[in-house]
Amino acid sequence: MKRFSLYSAFVLLCSLTLTSCDLIEGIFKAGMGVGIFIVIAILAVIIFIISRFRK
């Protein structure tokens, strides 16, 4: 229940301080950052696997 009230307070704070465009922009920026991180991680794993098979 405490988590729900904390979440509710956060949503209320965001809705009062941010306009809808700012909120959506923040969500997409976070999503883009996570997406870039995942792509870099996948490329690193592929390079690691290829380097293991060459030796």
mmCIF entry with sequence, helices, sheets and N, C-alpha, C, O atoms, coordinates in Angstrom:
data_MODEL
# 
_entry.id   MODEL 
# 
_entity.id                         1 
_entity.type                       polymer 
_entity.pdbx_number_of_molecules   1 
# 
_entity_poly.entity_id                      1 
_entity_poly.type                           'polypeptide(L)' 
_entity_poly.nstd_linkage                   no 
_entity_poly.nstd_monomer                   no 
_entity_poly.pdbx_seq_one_letter_code       MKRFSLYSAFVLLCSLTLTSCDLIEGIFKAGMGVGIFIVIAILAVIIFIISRFRK 
_entity_poly.pdbx_seq_one_letter_code_can   MKRFSLYSAFVLLCSLTLTSCDLIEGIFKAGMGVGIFIVIAILAVIIFIISRFRK 
_entity_poly.pdbx_strand_id                 A 
# 
loop_
_entity_poly_seq.entity_id 
_entity_poly_seq.num 
_entity_poly_seq.mon_id 
_entity_poly_seq.hetero 
1 1  MET n 
1 2  LYS n 
1 3  ARG n 
1 4  PHE n 
1 5  SER n 
1 6  LEU n 
1 7  TYR n 
1 8  SER n 
1 9  ALA n 
1 10 PHE n 
1 11 VAL n 
1 12 LEU n 
1 13 LEU n 
1 14 CYS n 
1 15 SER n 
1 16 LEU n 
1 17 THR n 
1 18 LEU n 
1 19 THR n 
1 20 SER n 
1 21 CYS n 
1 22 ASP n 
1 23 LEU n 
1 24 ILE n 
1 25 GLU n 
1 26 GLY n 
1 27 ILE n 
1 28 PHE n 
1 29 LYS n 
1 30 ALA n 
1 31 GLY n 
1 32 MET n 
1 33 GLY n 
1 34 VAL n 
1 35 GLY n 
1 36 ILE n 
1 37 PHE n 
1 38 ILE n 
1 39 VAL n 
1 40 ILE n 
1 41 ALA n 
1 42 ILE n 
1 43 LEU n 
1 44 ALA n 
1 45 VAL n 
1 46 ILE n 
1 47 ILE n 
1 48 PHE n 
1 49 ILE n 
1 50 ILE n 
1 51 SER n 
1 52 ARG n 
1 53 PHE n 
1 54 ARG n 
1 55 LYS n 
# 
_struct_asym.id          A 
_struct_asym.entity_id   1 
# 
loop_
_struct_conf.conf_type_id 
_struct_conf.id 
_struct_conf.pdbx_PDB_helix_id 
_struct_conf.beg_label_comp_id 
_struct_conf.beg_label_asym_id 
_struct_conf.beg_label_seq_id 
_struct_conf.pdbx_beg_PDB_ins_code 
_struct_conf.end_label_comp_id 
_struct_conf.end_label_asym_id 
_struct_conf.end_label_seq_id 
_struct_conf.pdbx_end_PDB_ins_code 
_struct_conf.beg_auth_comp_id 
_struct_conf.beg_auth_asym_id 
_struct_conf.beg_auth_seq_id 
_struct_conf.end_auth_comp_id 
_struct_conf.end_auth_asym_id 
_struct_conf.end_auth_seq_id 
_struct_conf.pdbx_PDB_helix_class 
_struct_conf.details 
_struct_conf.pdbx_PDB_helix_length 
HELX_P HELX_P1 AA1 LYS A 2  ? THR A 17 ? LYS A 2  THR A 17 1 ? 16 
HELX_P HELX_P2 AA2 SER A 20 ? ARG A 54 ? SER A 20 ARG A 54 1 ? 35 
# 
_struct_conf_type.id          HELX_P 
_struct_conf_type.criteria    ? 
_struct_conf_type.reference   ? 
# 
loop_
_atom_site.group_PDB 
_atom_site.id 
_atom_site.type_symbol 
_atom_site.label_atom_id 
_atom_site.label_alt_id 
_atom_site.label_comp_id 
_atom_site.label_asym_id 
_atom_site.label_entity_id 
_atom_site.label_seq_id 
_atom_site.pdbx_PDB_ins_code 
_atom_site.Cartn_x 
_atom_site.Cartn_y 
_atom_site.Cartn_z 
_atom_site.occupancy 
_atom_site.B_iso_or_equiv 
_atom_site.pdbx_formal_charge 
_atom_site.auth_seq_id 
_atom_site.auth_comp_id 
_atom_site.auth_asym_id 
_atom_site.auth_atom_id 
_atom_site.pdbx_PDB_model_num 
ATOM 1   N N  . MET A 1 1  ? 0.823  -1.193  0.000   1.00 0.00 ? 1  MET A N  1 
ATOM 2   C CA . MET A 1 1  ? 0.000  0.000   0.000   1.00 0.00 ? 1  MET A CA 1 
ATOM 3   C C  . MET A 1 1  ? 0.869  1.259   0.000   1.00 0.00 ? 1  MET A C  1 
ATOM 4   O O  . MET A 1 1  ? 0.516  2.269   -0.608  1.00 0.00 ? 1  MET A O  1 
ATOM 5   N N  . LYS A 1 2  ? 2.016  1.182   0.694   1.00 0.00 ? 2  LYS A N  1 
ATOM 6   C CA . LYS A 1 2  ? 2.890  2.346   0.739   1.00 0.00 ? 2  LYS A CA 1 
ATOM 7   C C  . LYS A 1 2  ? 3.413  2.668   -0.660  1.00 0.00 ? 2  LYS A C  1 
ATOM 8   O O  . LYS A 1 2  ? 3.532  3.837   -1.027  1.00 0.00 ? 2  LYS A O  1 
ATOM 9   N N  . ARG A 1 3  ? 3.723  1.632   -1.438  1.00 0.00 ? 3  ARG A N  1 
ATOM 10  C CA . ARG A 1 3  ? 4.223  1.862   -2.791  1.00 0.00 ? 3  ARG A CA 1 
ATOM 11  C C  . ARG A 1 3  ? 3.152  2.545   -3.636  1.00 0.00 ? 3  ARG A C  1 
ATOM 12  O O  . ARG A 1 3  ? 3.459  3.433   -4.431  1.00 0.00 ? 3  ARG A O  1 
ATOM 13  N N  . PHE A 1 4  ? 1.918  2.142   -3.468  1.00 0.00 ? 4  PHE A N  1 
ATOM 14  C CA . PHE A 1 4  ? 0.839  2.752   -4.234  1.00 0.00 ? 4  PHE A CA 1 
ATOM 15  C C  . PHE A 1 4  ? 0.689  4.224   -3.879  1.00 0.00 ? 4  PHE A C  1 
ATOM 16  O O  . PHE A 1 4  ? 0.494  5.053   -4.769  1.00 0.00 ? 4  PHE A O  1 
ATOM 17  N N  . SER A 1 5  ? 0.775  4.560   -2.620  1.00 0.00 ? 5  SER A N  1 
ATOM 18  C CA . SER A 1 5  ? 0.613  5.958   -2.239  1.00 0.00 ? 5  SER A CA 1 
ATOM 19  C C  . SER A 1 5  ? 1.794  6.798   -2.723  1.00 0.00 ? 5  SER A C  1 
ATOM 20  O O  . SER A 1 5  ? 1.620  7.958   -3.096  1.00 0.00 ? 5  SER A O  1 
ATOM 21  N N  . LEU A 1 6  ? 2.995  6.216   -2.717  1.00 0.00 ? 6  LEU A N  1 
ATOM 22  C CA . LEU A 1 6  ? 4.159  6.923   -3.239  1.00 0.00 ? 6  LEU A CA 1 
ATOM 23  C C  . LEU A 1 6  ? 4.009  7.141   -4.740  1.00 0.00 ? 6  LEU A C  1 
ATOM 24  O O  . LEU A 1 6  ? 4.320  8.215   -5.256  1.00 0.00 ? 6  LEU A O  1 
ATOM 25  N N  . TYR A 1 7  ? 3.531  6.115   -5.433  1.00 0.00 ? 7  TYR A N  1 
ATOM 26  C CA . TYR A 1 7  ? 3.306  6.228   -6.874  1.00 0.00 ? 7  TYR A CA 1 
ATOM 27  C C  . TYR A 1 7  ? 2.231  7.272   -7.165  1.00 0.00 ? 7  TYR A C  1 
ATOM 28  O O  . TYR A 1 7  ? 2.371  8.071   -8.091  1.00 0.00 ? 7  TYR A O  1 
ATOM 29  N N  . SER A 1 8  ? 1.178  7.265   -6.389  1.00 0.00 ? 8  SER A N  1 
ATOM 30  C CA . SER A 1 8  ? 0.097  8.237   -6.583  1.00 0.00 ? 8  SER A CA 1 
ATOM 31  C C  . SER A 1 8  ? 0.590  9.659   -6.360  1.00 0.00 ? 8  SER A C  1 
ATOM 32  O O  . SER A 1 8  ? 0.224  10.572  -7.100  1.00 0.00 ? 8  SER A O  1 
ATOM 33  N N  . ALA A 1 9  ? 1.419  9.844   -5.343  1.00 0.00 ? 9  ALA A N  1 
ATOM 34  C CA . ALA A 1 9  ? 1.965  11.169  -5.070  1.00 0.00 ? 9  ALA A CA 1 
ATOM 35  C C  . ALA A 1 9  ? 2.860  11.623  -6.219  1.00 0.00 ? 9  ALA A C  1 
ATOM 36  O O  . ALA A 1 9  ? 2.839  12.795  -6.597  1.00 0.00 ? 9  ALA A O  1 
ATOM 37  N N  . PHE A 1 10 ? 3.647  10.700  -6.777  1.00 0.00 ? 10 PHE A N  1 
ATOM 38  C CA . PHE A 1 10 ? 4.526  11.036  -7.894  1.00 0.00 ? 10 PHE A CA 1 
ATOM 39  C C  . PHE A 1 10 ? 3.715  11.434  -9.126  1.00 0.00 ? 10 PHE A C  1 
ATOM 40  O O  . PHE A 1 10 ? 4.032  12.420  -9.791  1.00 0.00 ? 10 PHE A O  1 
ATOM 41  N N  . VAL A 1 11 ? 2.679  10.670  -9.424  1.00 0.00 ? 11 VAL A N  1 
ATOM 42  C CA . VAL A 1 11 ? 1.834  10.981  -10.581 1.00 0.00 ? 11 VAL A CA 1 
ATOM 43  C C  . VAL A 1 11 ? 1.143  12.324  -10.390 1.00 0.00 ? 11 VAL A C  1 
ATOM 44  O O  . VAL A 1 11 ? 1.058  13.122  -11.324 1.00 0.00 ? 11 VAL A O  1 
ATOM 45  N N  . LEU A 1 12 ? 0.656  12.572  -9.195  1.00 0.00 ? 12 LEU A N  1 
ATOM 46  C CA . LEU A 1 12 ? 0.004  13.848  -8.913  1.00 0.00 ? 12 LEU A CA 1 
ATOM 47  C C  . LEU A 1 12 ? 0.986  15.004  -9.065  1.00 0.00 ? 12 LEU A C  1 
ATOM 48  O O  . LEU A 1 12 ? 0.646  16.034  -9.646  1.00 0.00 ? 12 LEU A O  1 
ATOM 49  N N  . LEU A 1 13 ? 2.189  14.841  -8.552  1.00 0.00 ? 13 LEU A N  1 
ATOM 50  C CA . LEU A 1 13 ? 3.208  15.886  -8.671  1.00 0.00 ? 13 LEU A CA 1 
ATOM 51  C C  . LEU A 1 13 ? 3.549  16.144  -10.133 1.00 0.00 ? 13 LEU A C  1 
ATOM 52  O O  . LEU A 1 13 ? 3.656  17.296  -10.553 1.00 0.00 ? 13 LEU A O  1 
ATOM 53  N N  . CYS A 1 14 ? 3.720  15.080  -10.908 1.00 0.00 ? 14 CYS A N  1 
ATOM 54  C CA . CYS A 1 14 ? 4.034  15.244  -12.334 1.00 0.00 ? 14 CYS A CA 1 
ATOM 55  C C  . CYS A 1 14 ? 2.896  15.916  -13.082 1.00 0.00 ? 14 CYS A C  1 
ATOM 56  O O  . CYS A 1 14 ? 3.126  16.768  -13.941 1.00 0.00 ? 14 CYS A O  1 
ATOM 57  N N  . SER A 1 15 ? 1.679  15.537  -12.761 1.00 0.00 ? 15 SER A N  1 
ATOM 58  C CA . SER A 1 15 ? 0.551  16.114  -13.491 1.00 0.00 ? 15 SER A CA 1 
ATOM 59  C C  . SER A 1 15 ? 0.343  17.584  -13.152 1.00 0.00 ? 15 SER A C  1 
ATOM 60  O O  . SER A 1 15 ? -0.179 18.344  -13.968 1.00 0.00 ? 15 SER A O  1 
ATOM 61  N N  . LEU A 1 16 ? 0.747  17.984  -11.959 1.00 0.00 ? 16 LEU A N  1 
ATOM 62  C CA . LEU A 1 16 ? 0.583  19.387  -11.589 1.00 0.00 ? 16 LEU A CA 1 
ATOM 63  C C  . LEU A 1 16 ? 1.726  20.265  -12.081 1.00 0.00 ? 16 LEU A C  1 
ATOM 64  O O  . LEU A 1 16 ? 1.519  21.442  -12.376 1.00 0.00 ? 16 LEU A O  1 
ATOM 65  N N  . THR A 1 17 ? 2.931  19.703  -12.173 1.00 0.00 ? 17 THR A N  1 
ATOM 66  C CA . THR A 1 17 ? 4.086  20.523  -12.526 1.00 0.00 ? 17 THR A CA 1 
ATOM 67  C C  . THR A 1 17 ? 4.451  20.456  -14.005 1.00 0.00 ? 17 THR A C  1 
ATOM 68  O O  . THR A 1 17 ? 5.023  21.405  -14.542 1.00 0.00 ? 17 THR A O  1 
ATOM 69  N N  . LEU A 1 18 ? 4.134  19.366  -14.660 1.00 0.00 ? 18 LEU A N  1 
ATOM 70  C CA . LEU A 1 18 ? 4.516  19.211  -16.061 1.00 0.00 ? 18 LEU A CA 1 
ATOM 71  C C  . LEU A 1 18 ? 3.292  19.314  -16.957 1.00 0.00 ? 18 LEU A C  1 
ATOM 72  O O  . LEU A 1 18 ? 2.202  18.858  -16.610 1.00 0.00 ? 18 LEU A O  1 
ATOM 73  N N  . THR A 1 19 ? 3.496  19.916  -18.102 1.00 0.00 ? 19 THR A N  1 
ATOM 74  C CA . THR A 1 19 ? 2.433  19.856  -19.098 1.00 0.00 ? 19 THR A CA 1 
ATOM 75  C C  . THR A 1 19 ? 2.504  18.493  -19.766 1.00 0.00 ? 19 THR A C  1 
ATOM 76  O O  . THR A 1 19 ? 3.495  17.780  -19.607 1.00 0.00 ? 19 THR A O  1 
ATOM 77  N N  . SER A 1 20 ? 1.501  18.130  -20.488 1.00 0.00 ? 20 SER A N  1 
ATOM 78  C CA . SER A 1 20 ? 1.476  16.794  -21.094 1.00 0.00 ? 20 SER A CA 1 
ATOM 79  C C  . SER A 1 20 ? 2.612  16.615  -22.100 1.00 0.00 ? 20 SER A C  1 
ATOM 80  O O  . SER A 1 20 ? 3.167  15.523  -22.217 1.00 0.00 ? 20 SER A O  1 
ATOM 81  N N  . CYS A 1 21 ? 2.954  17.659  -22.811 1.00 0.00 ? 21 CYS A N  1 
ATOM 82  C CA . CYS A 1 21 ? 4.035  17.557  -23.793 1.00 0.00 ? 21 CYS A CA 1 
ATOM 83  C C  . CYS A 1 21 ? 5.376  17.324  -23.102 1.00 0.00 ? 21 CYS A C  1 
ATOM 84  O O  . CYS A 1 21 ? 6.185  16.524  -23.572 1.00 0.00 ? 21 CYS A O  1 
ATOM 85  N N  . ASP A 1 22 ? 5.613  18.014  -21.997 1.00 0.00 ? 22 ASP A N  1 
ATOM 86  C CA . ASP A 1 22 ? 6.859  17.822  -21.263 1.00 0.00 ? 22 ASP A CA 1 
ATOM 87  C C  . ASP A 1 22 ? 6.945  16.411  -20.697 1.00 0.00 ? 22 ASP A C  1 
ATOM 88  O O  . ASP A 1 22 ? 8.012  15.798  -20.709 1.00 0.00 ? 22 ASP A O  1 
ATOM 89  N N  . LEU A 1 23 ? 5.836  15.901  -20.207 1.00 0.00 ? 23 LEU A N  1 
ATOM 90  C CA . LEU A 1 23 ? 5.820  14.554  -19.643 1.00 0.00 ? 23 LEU A CA 1 
ATOM 91  C C  . LEU A 1 23 ? 6.113  13.517  -20.721 1.00 0.00 ? 23 LEU A C  1 
ATOM 92  O O  . LEU A 1 23 ? 6.924  12.616  -20.505 1.00 0.00 ? 23 LEU A O  1 
ATOM 93  N N  . ILE A 1 24 ? 5.472  13.630  -21.865 1.00 0.00 ? 24 ILE A N  1 
ATOM 94  C CA . ILE A 1 24 ? 5.702  12.688  -22.967 1.00 0.00 ? 24 ILE A CA 1 
ATOM 95  C C  . ILE A 1 24 ? 7.133  12.803  -23.472 1.00 0.00 ? 24 ILE A C  1 
ATOM 96  O O  . ILE A 1 24 ? 7.756  11.793  -23.801 1.00 0.00 ? 24 ILE A O  1 
ATOM 97  N N  . GLU A 1 25 ? 7.655  14.010  -23.537 1.00 0.00 ? 25 GLU A N  1 
ATOM 98  C CA . GLU A 1 25 ? 9.036  14.204  -23.975 1.00 0.00 ? 25 GLU A CA 1 
ATOM 99  C C  . GLU A 1 25 ? 9.998  13.500  -23.032 1.00 0.00 ? 25 GLU A C  1 
ATOM 100 O O  . GLU A 1 25 ? 10.952 12.866  -23.484 1.00 0.00 ? 25 GLU A O  1 
ATOM 101 N N  . GLY A 1 26 ? 9.765  13.598  -21.741 1.00 0.00 ? 26 GLY A N  1 
ATOM 102 C CA . GLY A 1 26 ? 10.619 12.924  -20.765 1.00 0.00 ? 26 GLY A CA 1 
ATOM 103 C C  . GLY A 1 26 ? 10.566 11.414  -20.904 1.00 0.00 ? 26 GLY A C  1 
ATOM 104 O O  . GLY A 1 26 ? 11.587 10.738  -20.787 1.00 0.00 ? 26 GLY A O  1 
ATOM 105 N N  . ILE A 1 27 ? 9.377  10.887  -21.152 1.00 0.00 ? 27 ILE A N  1 
ATOM 106 C CA . ILE A 1 27 ? 9.232  9.441   -21.323 1.00 0.00 ? 27 ILE A CA 1 
ATOM 107 C C  . ILE A 1 27 ? 9.992  8.980   -22.560 1.00 0.00 ? 27 ILE A C  1 
ATOM 108 O O  . ILE A 1 27 ? 10.678 7.958   -22.515 1.00 0.00 ? 27 ILE A O  1 
ATOM 109 N N  . PHE A 1 28 ? 9.882  9.717   -23.665 1.00 0.00 ? 28 PHE A N  1 
ATOM 110 C CA . PHE A 1 28 ? 10.572 9.309   -24.883 1.00 0.00 ? 28 PHE A CA 1 
ATOM 111 C C  . PHE A 1 28 ? 12.082 9.466   -24.762 1.00 0.00 ? 28 PHE A C  1 
ATOM 112 O O  . PHE A 1 28 ? 12.826 8.653   -25.312 1.00 0.00 ? 28 PHE A O  1 
ATOM 113 N N  . LYS A 1 29 ? 12.551 10.488  -24.058 1.00 0.00 ? 29 LYS A N  1 
ATOM 114 C CA . LYS A 1 29 ? 13.993 10.629  -23.855 1.00 0.00 ? 29 LYS A CA 1 
ATOM 115 C C  . LYS A 1 29 ? 14.533 9.464   -23.049 1.00 0.00 ? 29 LYS A C  1 
ATOM 116 O O  . LYS A 1 29 ? 15.593 8.929   -23.372 1.00 0.00 ? 29 LYS A O  1 
ATOM 117 N N  . ALA A 1 30 ? 13.827 9.064   -22.012 1.00 0.00 ? 30 ALA A N  1 
ATOM 118 C CA . ALA A 1 30 ? 14.256 7.918   -21.209 1.00 0.00 ? 30 ALA A CA 1 
ATOM 119 C C  . ALA A 1 30 ? 14.232 6.651   -22.050 1.00 0.00 ? 30 ALA A C  1 
ATOM 120 O O  . ALA A 1 30 ? 15.143 5.828   -21.962 1.00 0.00 ? 30 ALA A O  1 
ATOM 121 N N  . GLY A 1 31 ? 13.204 6.491   -22.859 1.00 0.00 ? 31 GLY A N  1 
ATOM 122 C CA . GLY A 1 31 ? 13.109 5.318   -23.721 1.00 0.00 ? 31 GLY A CA 1 
ATOM 123 C C  . GLY A 1 31 ? 14.223 5.276   -24.748 1.00 0.00 ? 31 GLY A C  1 
ATOM 124 O O  . GLY A 1 31 ? 14.761 4.208   -25.039 1.00 0.00 ? 31 GLY A O  1 
ATOM 125 N N  . MET A 1 32 ? 14.573 6.425   -25.299 1.00 0.00 ? 32 MET A N  1 
ATOM 126 C CA . MET A 1 32 ? 15.644 6.482   -26.275 1.00 0.00 ? 32 MET A CA 1 
ATOM 127 C C  . MET A 1 32 ? 16.975 6.125   -25.618 1.00 0.00 ? 32 MET A C  1 
ATOM 128 O O  . MET A 1 32 ? 17.779 5.402   -26.206 1.00 0.00 ? 32 MET A O  1 
ATOM 129 N N  . GLY A 1 33 ? 17.212 6.621   -24.412 1.00 0.00 ? 33 GLY A N  1 
ATOM 130 C CA . GLY A 1 33 ? 18.455 6.301   -23.700 1.00 0.00 ? 33 GLY A CA 1 
ATOM 131 C C  . GLY A 1 33 ? 18.573 4.818   -23.411 1.00 0.00 ? 33 GLY A C  1 
ATOM 132 O O  . GLY A 1 33 ? 19.638 4.227   -23.589 1.00 0.00 ? 33 GLY A O  1 
ATOM 133 N N  . VAL A 1 34 ? 17.488 4.219   -22.969 1.00 0.00 ? 34 VAL A N  1 
ATOM 134 C CA . VAL A 1 34 ? 17.491 2.781   -22.690 1.00 0.00 ? 34 VAL A CA 1 
ATOM 135 C C  . VAL A 1 34 ? 17.681 1.997   -23.986 1.00 0.00 ? 34 VAL A C  1 
ATOM 136 O O  . VAL A 1 34 ? 18.399 0.998   -24.003 1.00 0.00 ? 34 VAL A O  1 
ATOM 137 N N  . GLY A 1 35 ? 17.050 2.436   -25.058 1.00 0.00 ? 35 GLY A N  1 
ATOM 138 C CA . GLY A 1 35 ? 17.202 1.761   -26.345 1.00 0.00 ? 35 GLY A CA 1 
ATOM 139 C C  . GLY A 1 35 ? 18.632 1.799   -26.853 1.00 0.00 ? 35 GLY A C  1 
ATOM 140 O O  . GLY A 1 35 ? 19.145 0.796   -27.348 1.00 0.00 ? 35 GLY A O  1 
ATOM 141 N N  . ILE A 1 36 ? 19.272 2.940   -26.733 1.00 0.00 ? 36 ILE A N  1 
ATOM 142 C CA . ILE A 1 36 ? 20.673 3.063   -27.156 1.00 0.00 ? 36 ILE A CA 1 
ATOM 143 C C  . ILE A 1 36 ? 21.554 2.154   -26.318 1.00 0.00 ? 36 ILE A C  1 
ATOM 144 O O  . ILE A 1 36 ? 22.450 1.497   -26.848 1.00 0.00 ? 36 ILE A O  1 
ATOM 145 N N  . PHE A 1 37 ? 21.310 2.109   -25.010 1.00 0.00 ? 37 PHE A N  1 
ATOM 146 C CA . PHE A 1 37 ? 22.087 1.238   -24.124 1.00 0.00 ? 37 PHE A CA 1 
ATOM 147 C C  . PHE A 1 37 ? 21.926 -0.228  -24.517 1.00 0.00 ? 37 PHE A C  1 
ATOM 148 O O  . PHE A 1 37 ? 22.906 -0.973  -24.536 1.00 0.00 ? 37 PHE A O  1 
ATOM 149 N N  . ILE A 1 38 ? 20.707 -0.648  -24.829 1.00 0.00 ? 38 ILE A N  1 
ATOM 150 C CA . ILE A 1 38 ? 20.461 -2.044  -25.205 1.00 0.00 ? 38 ILE A CA 1 
ATOM 151 C C  . ILE A 1 38 ? 21.158 -2.382  -26.516 1.00 0.00 ? 38 ILE A C  1 
ATOM 152 O O  . ILE A 1 38 ? 21.732 -3.463  -26.646 1.00 0.00 ? 38 ILE A O  1 
ATOM 153 N N  . VAL A 1 39 ? 21.118 -1.481  -27.486 1.00 0.00 ? 39 VAL A N  1 
ATOM 154 C CA . VAL A 1 39 ? 21.789 -1.724  -28.769 1.00 0.00 ? 39 VAL A CA 1 
ATOM 155 C C  . VAL A 1 39 ? 23.293 -1.849  -28.568 1.00 0.00 ? 39 VAL A C  1 
ATOM 156 O O  . VAL A 1 39 ? 23.916 -2.739  -29.147 1.00 0.00 ? 39 VAL A O  1 
ATOM 157 N N  . ILE A 1 40 ? 23.885 -0.983  -27.765 1.00 0.00 ? 40 ILE A N  1 
ATOM 158 C CA . ILE A 1 40 ? 25.327 -1.055  -27.498 1.00 0.00 ? 40 ILE A CA 1 
ATOM 159 C C  . ILE A 1 40 ? 25.668 -2.351  -26.780 1.00 0.00 ? 40 ILE A C  1 
ATOM 160 O O  . ILE A 1 40 ? 26.680 -2.980  -27.090 1.00 0.00 ? 40 ILE A O  1 
ATOM 161 N N  . ALA A 1 41 ? 24.838 -2.760  -25.825 1.00 0.00 ? 41 ALA A N  1 
ATOM 162 C CA . ALA A 1 41 ? 25.087 -4.009  -25.101 1.00 0.00 ? 41 ALA A CA 1 
ATOM 163 C C  . ALA A 1 41 ? 25.013 -5.212  -26.036 1.00 0.00 ? 41 ALA A C  1 
ATOM 164 O O  . ALA A 1 41 ? 25.837 -6.122  -25.935 1.00 0.00 ? 41 ALA A O  1 
ATOM 165 N N  . ILE A 1 42 ? 24.043 -5.229  -26.939 1.00 0.00 ? 42 ILE A N  1 
ATOM 166 C CA . ILE A 1 42 ? 23.916 -6.345  -27.885 1.00 0.00 ? 42 ILE A CA 1 
ATOM 167 C C  . ILE A 1 42 ? 25.114 -6.387  -28.825 1.00 0.00 ? 42 ILE A C  1 
ATOM 168 O O  . ILE A 1 42 ? 25.638 -7.464  -29.109 1.00 0.00 ? 42 ILE A O  1 
ATOM 169 N N  . LEU A 1 43 ? 25.552 -5.228  -29.312 1.00 0.00 ? 43 LEU A N  1 
ATOM 170 C CA . LEU A 1 43 ? 26.735 -5.190  -30.177 1.00 0.00 ? 43 LEU A CA 1 
ATOM 171 C C  . LEU A 1 43 ? 27.974 -5.682  -29.439 1.00 0.00 ? 43 LEU A C  1 
ATOM 172 O O  . LEU A 1 43 ? 28.795 -6.389  -30.023 1.00 0.00 ? 43 LEU A O  1 
ATOM 173 N N  . ALA A 1 44 ? 28.122 -5.324  -28.174 1.00 0.00 ? 44 ALA A N  1 
ATOM 174 C CA . ALA A 1 44 ? 29.268 -5.774  -27.386 1.00 0.00 ? 44 ALA A CA 1 
ATOM 175 C C  . ALA A 1 44 ? 29.246 -7.289  -27.214 1.00 0.00 ? 44 ALA A C  1 
ATOM 176 O O  . ALA A 1 44 ? 30.291 -7.935  -27.297 1.00 0.00 ? 44 ALA A O  1 
ATOM 177 N N  . VAL A 1 45 ? 28.080 -7.856  -26.980 1.00 0.00 ? 45 VAL A N  1 
ATOM 178 C CA . VAL A 1 45 ? 27.966 -9.314  -26.834 1.00 0.00 ? 45 VAL A CA 1 
ATOM 179 C C  . VAL A 1 45 ? 28.293 -10.009 -28.151 1.00 0.00 ? 45 VAL A C  1 
ATOM 180 O O  . VAL A 1 45 ? 28.977 -11.033 -28.152 1.00 0.00 ? 45 VAL A O  1 
ATOM 181 N N  . ILE A 1 46 ? 27.819 -9.476  -29.265 1.00 0.00 ? 46 ILE A N  1 
ATOM 182 C CA . ILE A 1 46 ? 28.110 -10.072 -30.573 1.00 0.00 ? 46 ILE A CA 1 
ATOM 183 C C  . ILE A 1 46 ? 29.604 -10.017 -30.865 1.00 0.00 ? 46 ILE A C  1 
ATOM 184 O O  . ILE A 1 46 ? 30.176 -11.002 -31.331 1.00 0.00 ? 46 ILE A O  1 
ATOM 185 N N  . ILE A 1 47 ? 30.237 -8.894  -30.601 1.00 0.00 ? 47 ILE A N  1 
ATOM 186 C CA . ILE A 1 47 ? 31.683 -8.766  -30.821 1.00 0.00 ? 47 ILE A CA 1 
ATOM 187 C C  . ILE A 1 47 ? 32.441 -9.726  -29.918 1.00 0.00 ? 47 ILE A C  1 
ATOM 188 O O  . ILE A 1 47 ? 33.421 -10.333 -30.350 1.00 0.00 ? 47 ILE A O  1 
ATOM 189 N N  . PHE A 1 48 ? 32.004 -9.874  -28.673 1.00 0.00 ? 48 PHE A N  1 
ATOM 190 C CA . PHE A 1 48 ? 32.639 -10.802 -27.741 1.00 0.00 ? 48 PHE A CA 1 
ATOM 191 C C  . PHE A 1 48 ? 32.529 -12.242 -28.241 1.00 0.00 ? 48 PHE A C  1 
ATOM 192 O O  . PHE A 1 48 ? 33.503 -12.992 -28.192 1.00 0.00 ? 48 PHE A O  1 
ATOM 193 N N  . ILE A 1 49 ? 31.352 -12.627 -28.720 1.00 0.00 ? 49 ILE A N  1 
ATOM 194 C CA . ILE A 1 49 ? 31.152 -13.995 -29.214 1.00 0.00 ? 49 ILE A CA 1 
ATOM 195 C C  . ILE A 1 49 ? 31.995 -14.248 -30.458 1.00 0.00 ? 49 ILE A C  1 
ATOM 196 O O  . ILE A 1 49 ? 32.602 -15.312 -30.584 1.00 0.00 ? 49 ILE A O  1 
ATOM 197 N N  . ILE A 1 50 ? 32.040 -13.293 -31.372 1.00 0.00 ? 50 ILE A N  1 
ATOM 198 C CA . ILE A 1 50 ? 32.848 -13.447 -32.587 1.00 0.00 ? 50 ILE A CA 1 
ATOM 199 C C  . ILE A 1 50 ? 34.324 -13.560 -32.238 1.00 0.00 ? 50 ILE A C  1 
ATOM 200 O O  . ILE A 1 50 ? 35.035 -14.372 -32.830 1.00 0.00 ? 50 ILE A O  1 
ATOM 201 N N  . SER A 1 51 ? 34.795 -12.768 -31.295 1.00 0.00 ? 51 SER A N  1 
ATOM 202 C CA . SER A 1 51 ? 36.209 -12.835 -30.916 1.00 0.00 ? 51 SER A CA 1 
ATOM 203 C C  . SER A 1 51 ? 36.538 -14.163 -30.241 1.00 0.00 ? 51 SER A C  1 
ATOM 204 O O  . SER A 1 51 ? 37.666 -14.640 -30.364 1.00 0.00 ? 51 SER A O  1 
ATOM 205 N N  . ARG A 1 52 ? 35.600 -14.767 -29.541 1.00 0.00 ? 52 ARG A N  1 
ATOM 206 C CA . ARG A 1 52 ? 35.823 -16.071 -28.908 1.00 0.00 ? 52 ARG A CA 1 
ATOM 207 C C  . ARG A 1 52 ? 35.930 -17.180 -29.952 1.00 0.00 ? 52 ARG A C  1 
ATOM 208 O O  . ARG A 1 52 ? 36.733 -18.098 -29.786 1.00 0.00 ? 52 ARG A O  1 
ATOM 209 N N  . PHE A 1 53 ? 35.139 -17.116 -31.020 1.00 0.00 ? 53 PHE A N  1 
ATOM 210 C CA . PHE A 1 53 ? 35.157 -18.159 -32.033 1.00 0.00 ? 53 PHE A CA 1 
ATOM 211 C C  . PHE A 1 53 ? 36.366 -18.049 -32.954 1.00 0.00 ? 53 PHE A C  1 
ATOM 212 O O  . PHE A 1 53 ? 36.747 -19.047 -33.566 1.00 0.00 ? 53 PHE A O  1 
ATOM 213 N N  . ARG A 1 54 ? 36.968 -16.908 -33.072 1.00 0.00 ? 54 ARG A N  1 
ATOM 214 C CA . ARG A 1 54 ? 38.123 -16.741 -33.959 1.00 0.00 ? 54 ARG A CA 1 
ATOM 215 C C  . ARG A 1 54 ? 39.387 -17.336 -33.361 1.00 0.00 ? 54 ARG A C  1 
ATOM 216 O O  . ARG A 1 54 ? 40.291 -17.712 -34.107 1.00 0.00 ? 54 ARG A O  1 
ATOM 217 N N  . LYS A 1 55 ? 39.479 -17.432 -32.056 1.00 0.00 ? 55 LYS A N  1 
ATOM 218 C CA . LYS A 1 55 ? 40.712 -17.940 -31.423 1.00 0.00 ? 55 LYS A CA 1 
ATOM 219 C C  . LYS A 1 55 ? 40.751 -19.415 -31.390 1.00 0.00 ? 55 LYS A C  1 
ATOM 220 O O  . LYS A 1 55 ? 41.716 -19.996 -30.893 1.00 0.00 ? 55 LYS A O  1 
# 
